[in-house]
């Protein structure tokens, strides 16, 4: 199982709050663009999934 960003659900107009809850630093954001998730660093802990207020980060 992995984690993905659903761009259609991400407003892309603010700093992503889920970046700061990732314990491995797998989520990165450039400006206000949709965040990206580094699959190599992601441990699938689910913190970002539960924290994203827009439901834009989900497990697949």
N, C-alpha and C positions, 0 to 999 in steps of 0.2 A: 504494500500500500504506500502511496506517496501523497504529497500535498501539492495543490495547484492553486493558482490565482485565476479567478473568473473575472476577466477584464470588464465584462458588461455590468458586473455588480460593484466594481470599484469606482468611486466617483473621481479619483485621480485629481483632486483639488486640495490636498492637504498631506502633511507628513503621515505616513501609515503608522497607526498606533501599534500594530502587531510587530513591527521591527524591534521594538524595545523589549518585548516579552520572549523573544526567541533565545533560548539558553545557549545555542551554538553559533549564533550569528549567521544563520543560513538565509535570512530574509534581508534583502537589500533594496534600497529605493534610490533612484536618481531623480532629484527634484521632486515634483509631484506626480511623476509617472507611476503606473501600477507597479507594485513591488515584484521582485523576482525571487525565486526560491532555488537555492543551490542544493540540488538533490544529493550531492556528495556529503554535505554538511548536515543536512536535515536528518534528525533521528525519529521523526514521526511522533513526537511527544504530544502533539495536538494542542499545545498552548495557543498558537496563533489561530487555529480553527475556532476555538472557543472564545478568543478575545476579539476577533474582527467584528466590529459593530454592523457591518454591511453584509456579512456572510459571503464575502468575496474570496475568502481562503477556505478551501475545503479539501477533504480527503477524496482521493479517487481510487 
